[in-house]
Amino acid sequence: MPKYCPQWLFDCITAQCGIDYIEIGHGLSFISKKYTDGLNEDYDGLSSKELEQNAEKFLRALSDYNINDKSINFLKTYIFYRFNYSNRYVKRNFNSIFLDPFVTKKKNNLENDEGLASLRAFIFEWRSKATVKVKKNWSLGTQKEFKKLANLVQKPLSEHERKLILRETRKLDFQETWTKK
């Protein structure tokens, strides 16, 4: 029986990719590959390319709405909201006897941009100051409901991937110095 990643969890992972990308500065493809490789044991149909494209859309939306300097705090708040709440008024139930909240039988349709719509709705709530209070020191890496994901968030990129990112950064810097007027 196929097991797919629920949309809300995919949104959390996408936002975490955005945070990691902002903190590192380069290597979104490596970051998305880290998460898809780590979660492919549990879920069918996860693609690093789809995760990378969605993270780019999330980051572009943050830029479009001028949340530039507050992006990391905003994404952390968004992750807390999507992880802990089904909607604005209903807290997510992680202790269900009948259903596993971390698995769905329905494959996500990433063409309809459901995650981006959720992010935009949260942006409007956040701007109206009607946001959820984030627990102190809570993050996707410290939550206790899905330990495998928490361990994956805390796991750094491999040394090889860091070297590739550094090489790409140096190449871009070199190109910029020769193309500036």
Order of alpha helices (4+ residues) and beta strands (2+ residues): alpha-alpha-alpha-alpha-alpha-alpha-alpha
